[in-house]
C-alpha cells in the first residue's frame, strides 16, 4: 500500500561507546519512486541505442503518468540506468505504469534514509581540537620518502596504533608529497574550514536538488561526514593526510537522505571520473542497508565495474550484527566491505559479519574531526571503513601502475601485506584479516 510505511533498520555506523544507533528506512511521505530499466533491454553494446531506449522509456512513463510526475536525477552507469519520479501521481497511474512498463523496467519506492547522531556523554562531547588530545607531534627525518611525513604519539586512536602492529603508541603517517590520491566521501558534508584539513578538501558537491529539508547545501550540520573525512585525511587523526578529499553531501542536516540522494552522489563521482580520464580515486561509503536493495546494488556494482581500472569503492559492513551477505552494500563483490573490531582485537558486537565482509578494522571509540574546529569520539563500521580507504589510497600511491581491481584484490589475497590474522574472537564466517600498513622505509620505525 502506498501510504503504509515499510520500516527497515538502516545500518548507521557511528554510535559513541560502540553501540550503534537505531534508525529507520521507510517509504517517504511524499510520493517519489525510482524507475530502473531492465538489463535485458540493454543487451546491445551500441551506446547510442541505449540512449534512445532510455529517452523512449522516459517519454512513455511521462505519458502514463499524464505528465503529473517530475522526472529527474537520471543515472546511466553502464547497464544500470533509470530516473527519479516525484510529484503528484495517483495510485491508478502507478499501477498502470507498472503494468505497461513491467517488461522494460522496475518501479520501486524511493526509500527514505534516516540516521541518528551518536550519543554524547561520559566526557566524550565534541571539544576544540588543539593537538593536546594527541600528545606532542614529532616530524620524522625522512629524506623526502613518501611514507615518512610525521610520527605522532597516540592516546585514544587505537585504530592508527594497530596499523603497523608495533603497538608503540606511535604512527608514522605519509608525507605531503606533490602526488596525491583523490578520495571521495558520500556522507553528510564536511567542515571544509576545519584546520585539521589544511586545505585538503578540494571539492564539495551537493544533492539538495533531490534531498529533503532541512538541508544546508554543502555544509555538514550533522557531523558524521566531517568525522569520517578526518579518519581518512586530517592532520592529527588521518591515516593519510597525503590525499585530496572530495565530499558529496547525500544526507541532510539531520542525517537523512533517500536512495535518490545516494544515486545522485554516485552521479557526481561518475561525472568527475569522466572529466578526469587519467585520474584514480577511492570512494568511501560509510552507510549500509539491512536488506538487499536491488537498485542500489545494481548502481553501485555498475559504477565500480565501469571504472574498475581507476576506482575502488570501500563500504562499511553495517551495524546490525547479522550476516553481511544479506545486505547492501556488503553483499556485492565489486566493493571492499569493512567490519569493525575493538581495541582488544574482538570483532565488534554490532558489526555485520560473515564471508561477505572482506576485511576488519578498528571501529570503536575513534577520535576524529567534528564541525566547528572540534573533535569527538564515534564508533561503528562507519569509522572502520575510512581507515581502510586511507590505507588503500596510500597503497595505490606507492603502487601506481596497479589497476583499481588489483588494489581491491590485494585485500582478498591471503598473502597480502595489507592485513594480518590477529583478531582473537570472530563471528561465524568472518575472515581473520585485520587491516595493517607497515611503512616500507626503515627510518619510519
GUSERO-941160 format. One line per 10 residues: number of its first residue (from 0); their letters; for each residue x, y, z of C-alpha. Coordinates in pm, whole numbers, plus 50000, padded with zeros to 5 digits. Layout:
<pts>
NUM	A	X:Y:Z ~ ...
</pts>
This chain:
<pts>
0	XXXXXXXXXX	50000:50000:50000 ~ 50126:50344:49911 ~ 50057:50512:50243 ~ 50174:50231:50469 ~ 50530:50263:50597 ~ 50776:49984:50539 ~ 51018:50016:50829 ~ 51359:49864:50775 ~ 51653:49927:51009 ~ 51922:50133:50840
10	XXXXXXXXXX	52274:50048:50933 ~ 52423:50371:51051 ~ 52773:50316:51167 ~ 52862:50572:51428 ~ 52742:50547:51788 ~ 52971:50658:52068 ~ 53094:50385:52302 ~ 53046:50119:52035 ~ 52666:50081:52050 ~ 52521:50152:51706
20	XXXXXXXXXX	52231:50394:51691 ~ 51888:50279:51588 ~ 51750:50419:51263 ~ 51485:50351:51003 ~ 51445:50312:50632 ~ 51094:50384:50506 ~ 50877:50497:50220 ~ 50878:50878:50248 ~ 50557:51074:50297 ~ 50595:51245:49960
30	XXXXXXXXXX	50535:51024:49659 ~ 50865:50954:49488 ~ 50980:50646:49302 ~ 51276:50518:49107 ~ 51224:50359:48766 ~ 51511:50134:48663 ~ 51543:49984:48316 ~ 51583:49608:48299 ~ 51926:49482:48199 ~ 51789:49258:47923
40	XXXXXXXXXX	51665:49566:47739 ~ 52022:49692:47716 ~ 52196:49390:47568 ~ 52328:49587:47274 ~ 52676:49734:47304 ~ 52556:50031:47100 ~ 52567:50324:47341 ~ 52352:50539:47116 ~ 52082:50271:47110 ~ 52094:50258:47489
50	XXXXXXXXXX	52038:50634:47496 ~ 51747:50613:47253 ~ 51581:50339:47459 ~ 51633:50547:47772 ~ 51462:50850:47616 ~ 51175:50637:47481 ~ 51122:50492:47828 ~ 51111:50836:47988 ~ 50857:50957:47730 ~ 50635:50652:47784
60	XXXXXXXXXX	50645:50691:48162 ~ 50554:51061:48132 ~ 50258:50965:47914 ~ 50136:50701:48158 ~ 50163:50947:48446 ~ 49970:51204:48242 ~ 50260:51445:48293 ~ 50181:51451:48663 ~ 50523:51334:48773 ~ 50857:51509:48751
70	XXXXXXXXXX	51138:51301:48602 ~ 51487:51397:48724 ~ 51808:51268:48879 ~ 51880:51044:48582 ~ 52157:50787:48620 ~ 52335:50599:48346 ~ 52606:50367:48474 ~ 52667:50113:48201 ~ 52353:49891:48219 ~ 52226:50045:48542
80	XXXXXXXXXX	52001:50317:48408 ~ 51699:50491:48549 ~ 51548:50807:48694 ~ 51356:50954:48986 ~ 50982:51020:48961 ~ 50834:51272:49205 ~ 50529:51493:49223 ~ 50155:51432:49212 ~ 50091:51080:49085 ~ 49790:50866:49162
90	XXXXXXXXXX	49779:50503:49266 ~ 49598:50418:48939 ~ 49875:50584:48738 ~ 50140:50391:48926 ~ 49962:50061:48876 ~ 49917:50129:48505 ~ 50284:50225:48472 ~ 50389:49901:48640 ~ 50153:49701:48413 ~ 50260:49854:48083
100	XXXXXXXXXX	50628:49907:48164 ~ 50690:49588:48360 ~ 50887:49426:48079 ~ 51106:49732:48035 ~ 51185:49819:48393 ~ 51104:49818:48762 ~ 50925:50090:48959 ~ 51016:50096:49329 ~ 50964:50344:49614 ~ 51240:50597:49674
110	XXXXXXXXXX	51304:50499:50033 ~ 51394:50748:50300 ~ 51717:50702:50494 ~ 51723:50839:50848 ~ 52043:50833:51051 ~ 52068:50910:51419 ~ 52353:51110:51570 ~ 52582:50930:51815 ~ 52514:50967:52184 ~ 52747:51200:52367
120	XXXXXXXXXX	52844:51175:52729 ~ 53098:51043:52973 ~ 53334:51327:52895 ~ 53329:51248:52523 ~ 53143:51550:52392 ~ 53286:51741:52099 ~ 53570:51967:52201 ~ 53803:52212:52028 ~ 54093:52050:51850 ~ 54423:52191:51972
130	XXXXXXXXXX	54653:51891:51945 ~ 54664:51822:52317 ~ 54444:51515:52287 ~ 54704:51358:52062 ~ 55017:51436:52256 ~ 55318:51614:52109 ~ 55380:51558:51740 ~ 55729:51494:51611 ~ 55828:51518:51246 ~ 56043:51235:51123
140	XXXXXXXXXX	56357:51292:50918 ~ 56260:51108:50603 ~ 56467:51245:50315 ~ 56156:51305:50107 ~ 56027:50949:50128 ~ 55653:50919:50081 ~ 55571:50731:50398 ~ 55767:50936:50645 ~ 55595:51268:50692 ~ 55534:51256:51066
150	XXXXXXXXXX	55538:51038:51372 ~ 55252:51105:51611 ~ 55226:50979:51969 ~ 54875:50844:52017 ~ 54628:50848:52301 ~ 54281:50727:52213 ~ 54326:50633:51849 ~ 54397:50262:51869 ~ 54286:50247:51506 ~ 54613:50406:51393
160	XXXXXXXXXX	54822:50236:51659 ~ 54724:49894:51523 ~ 54819:49968:51165 ~ 55192:49896:51193 ~ 55137:49630:51466 ~ 55413:49777:51680 ~ 55167:49900:51945 ~ 55425:50165:52039 ~ 55164:50441:52061 ~ 55313:50599:51750
170	XXXXXXXXXX	55201:50619:51390 ~ 55415:50732:51103 ~ 55185:50896:50851 ~ 55256:50968:50485 ~ 55425:51292:50391 ~ 55293:51586:50195 ~ 55407:51471:49850 ~ 55315:51657:49534 ~ 55140:51345:49403 ~ 54820:51281:49596
180	XXXXXXXXXX	54539:51029:49576 ~ 54183:51157:49533 ~ 53936:51019:49789 ~ 53561:51076:49760 ~ 53329:51056:50060 ~ 52950:51020:50028 ~ 52810:51149:50355 ~ 52654:51443:50543 ~ 52903:51703:50421 ~ 53231:51823:50569
190	XXXXXXXXXX	53357:52121:50766 ~ 53589:52243:50494 ~ 53731:52522:50712 ~ 53839:52284:50989 ~ 54212:52348:51046 ~ 54277:51973:51058 ~ 54212:51954:50683 ~ 54459:52231:50599 ~ 54317:52294:50253 ~ 54298:51926:50154
200	XXXXXXXXXX	53920:51935:50092 ~ 53940:52001:49721 ~ 53569:51997:49638 ~ 53226:51972:49798 ~ 52928:51870:49587 ~ 52567:51858:49691 ~ 52249:51660:49624 ~ 51999:51904:49772 ~ 51805:51903:49442 ~ 51668:51558:49532
210	XXXXXXXXXX	51701:51586:49910 ~ 51455:51686:50181 ~ 51461:51972:50432 ~ 51634:52067:50649 ~ 51923:52083:50405 ~ 52201:52341:50421 ~ 52379:52295:50088 ~ 52745:52194:50109 ~ 52762:52229:50490 ~ 52792:51948:50746
220	XXXXXXXXXX	52536:52020:51017 ~ 52525:51656:51126 ~ 52890:51579:51195 ~ 52924:51228:51056 ~ 53084:51331:50726 ~ 53343:51550:50896 ~ 53434:51267:51132 ~ 53469:51011:50851 ~ 53675:51253:50640 ~ 53906:51317:50935
230	XXXXXXXXXX	53984:50947:50973 ~ 54096:50942:50612 ~ 54293:51260:50577 ~ 54308:51502:50872 ~ 54645:51613:51004 ~ 54616:51467:51355 ~ 54369:51183:51314 ~ 54408:51081:50950 ~ 54557:50764:50808 ~ 54696:50950:50509
240	XXXXXXXXXX	54700:51331:50504 ~ 54859:51286:50162 ~ 54518:51296:49986 ~ 54281:51525:49804 ~ 53943:51494:49976 ~ 53618:51532:49782 ~ 53287:51538:49969 ~ 52946:51472:49817 ~ 52667:51563:50056 ~ 52393:51299:50023
250	XXXXXXXXXX	52243:51335:50374 ~ 52064:51640:50512 ~ 52122:51834:50833 ~ 51957:51563:51041 ~ 52139:51277:50870 ~ 51854:51185:50636 ~ 51855:51110:50266 ~ 51698:50874:50016 ~ 51800:50616:49763 ~ 51786:50903:49514
260	XXXXXXXXXX	52036:51118:49705 ~ 52277:50823:49722 ~ 52240:50769:49346 ~ 52291:51143:49297 ~ 52619:51106:49486 ~ 52730:50828:49255 ~ 52641:51053:48961 ~ 52878:51320:49094 ~ 53163:51069:49119 ~ 53086:50939:48770
270	XXXXXXXXXX	53099:51293:48630 ~ 53436:51363:48795 ~ 53585:51041:48658 ~ 53463:51128:48309 ~ 53612:51477:48334 ~ 53942:51338:48467 ~ 54008:51033:48248 ~ 54366:50980:48373 ~ 54297:51008:48745 ~ 54223:50738:49002
280	XXXXXXXXXX	54010:50758:49315 ~ 53894:50583:49630 ~ 53522:50615:49710 ~ 53423:50577:50078 ~ 53056:50499:50153 ~ 53006:50472:50529 ~ 52647:50354:50523 ~ 52462:50031:50454 ~ 52122:49869:50440 ~ 51967:49594:50648
290	XXXXXXXXXX	51845:49409:50338 ~ 51918:49380:49968 ~ 51832:49690:49764 ~ 51837:49579:49400 ~ 51852:49937:49273 ~ 52142:50044:49494 ~ 52321:49714:49439 ~ 52294:49750:49063 ~ 52402:50113:49055 ~ 52700:50057:49288
300	XXXXXXXXXX	52815:49748:49101 ~ 52786:49921:48764 ~ 52984:50223:48881 ~ 53257:50004:49033 ~ 53289:49777:48730 ~ 53271:50060:48475 ~ 53572:50223:48640 ~ 53742:49905:48759 ~ 54080:50035:48646 ~ 54052:50371:48821
310	XXXXXXXXXX	53813:50337:49116 ~ 53798:50139:49439 ~ 53473:50150:49639 ~ 53504:50095:50015 ~ 53186:50047:50222 ~ 53101:49992:50586 ~ 52963:49645:50656 ~ 52684:49777:50878 ~ 52590:49753:51244 ~ 52300:49508:51267
320	XXXXXXXXXX	52504:49210:51392 ~ 52379:48998:51102 ~ 52520:48813:50805 ~ 52658:49073:50567 ~ 52579:48858:50264 ~ 52213:48952:50311 ~ 52257:49329:50298 ~ 52350:49613:50065 ~ 52634:49715:50024 ~ 52825:49430:50186
330	XXXXXXXXXX	52683:49159:49961 ~ 52847:49298:49646 ~ 53168:49153:49507 ~ 53267:49482:49344 ~ 53333:49663:49672 ~ 53558:49631:49976 ~ 53327:49570:50275 ~ 53475:49660:50614 ~ 53370:49523:50952 ~ 53468:49659:51292
340	XXXXXXXXXX	53691:49542:51577 ~ 53756:49667:51927 ~ 54091:49784:52062 ~ 54122:49441:52227 ~ 54102:49261:51890 ~ 53745:49133:51918 ~ 53503:49161:51628 ~ 53264:49434:51744 ~ 52935:49312:51886 ~ 52739:49539:51649
350	XXXXXXXXXX	52934:49464:51332 ~ 52782:49265:51048 ~ 52980:48951:50984 ~ 53035:48656:50750 ~ 53220:48571:50432 ~ 53098:48885:50251 ~ 53296:49101:50494 ~ 53630:49149:50319 ~ 53841:49294:50598 ~ 53823:49423:50956
360	XXXXXXXXXX	53947:49750:51103 ~ 53923:49920:51444 ~ 53588:50096:51471 ~ 53523:50155:51841 ~ 53586:50481:52027 ~ 53754:50650:51733 ~ 53865:51010:51781 ~ 53839:51233:51475 ~ 53734:51572:51346 ~ 53396:51732:51414
370	XXXXXXXXXX	53240:52055:51281 ~ 53340:52397:51413 ~ 53703:52325:51495 ~ 53624:52031:51722 ~ 53693:51663:51767 ~ 53479:51384:51908 ~ 53460:51007:51952 ~ 53232:50784:51745 ~ 53203:50409:51699 ~ 53079:50184:51421
380	XXXXXXXXXX	53170:50029:51090 ~ 53141:50385:50953 ~ 53464:50455:51139 ~ 53632:50133:51026 ~ 53571:50187:50653 ~ 53760:50518:50619 ~ 54062:50364:50789 ~ 54076:50110:50508 ~ 54010:50383:50248 ~ 54311:50574:50376
390	XXXXXXXXXX	54535:50268:50368 ~ 54430:50176:50015 ~ 54486:50534:49898 ~ 54844:50524:50022 ~ 54899:50171:49892 ~ 54783:50281:49546 ~ 55017:50581:49551 ~ 55309:50350:49620 ~ 55192:50103:49352 ~ 55068:50346:49090
400	XXXXXXXXXX	55082:50100:48799 ~ 54818:49876:48956 ~ 54454:49895:48848 ~ 54172:49958:49089 ~ 54070:49596:49056 ~ 54421:49486:49156 ~ 54412:49717:49457 ~ 54077:49570:49564 ~ 54206:49217:49512 ~ 54505:49295:49732
410	XXXXXXXXXX	54262:49290:50023 ~ 54129:48945:49936 ~ 54472:48790:49877 ~ 54568:48559:50161 ~ 54933:48662:50134 ~ 54870:49037:50123 ~ 55081:49259:50345 ~ 54772:49477:50399 ~ 54620:49252:50664 ~ 54716:49017:50945
420	XXXXXXXXXX	54530:48720:51109 ~ 54541:48857:51463 ~ 54175:48906:51562 ~ 54121:48685:51866 ~ 53742:48644:51850 ~ 53542:48630:51529 ~ 53180:48569:51438 ~ 53070:48296:51201 ~ 53235:48318:50859 ~ 53423:48645:50907
430	XXXXXXXXXX	53777:48624:50767 ~ 54059:48685:51014 ~ 54200:48986:50835 ~ 54279:49298:51034 ~ 54398:49589:50822 ~ 54763:49679:50863 ~ 55000:49920:50700 ~ 55373:49889:50751 ~ 55593:50174:50644 ~ 55826:50043:50371
440	XXXXX	56119:50256:50487 ~ 56338:50171:50785 ~ 56369:50529:50904 ~ 55998:50536:50981 ~ 56021:50286:51267
</pts>
